[in-house]
Amino acid sequence: MLLQLNHLQSFASLVAVSVICGYMSLVITLIAVACSQFDKLKTAILDIRQQHHRQDDEQDHTIANCDLQVKLKACIRHHQDIIG
């Protein structure tokens, strides 16, 4: 009876350690994915900023502003997808 109880406790401990390690691995993976998505978003925003500075010299600002607004809206949607 005592030997059976020790096996049951060992199995329960093994299951508990597996669940905790599995959960931590999942959390770490999700954090890494979110951080990489935020890096992509930062790169996209910096690209928009550089394009805006380059287009300051152009004559037609309305087309450039519309294009920048579309890209900015895409960045906002991407940010919402990361958070959601």
Buried (B, 14 or more C-beta within 10 A) or exposed (E): EEEEEEEEEEEEEEEEEEEEEEEEEEEEEEEEEEEEBBEEBEEBBEEBEEEBEEBEEEEEEEEBEEBBEEBBEEBEEBBEEBEE
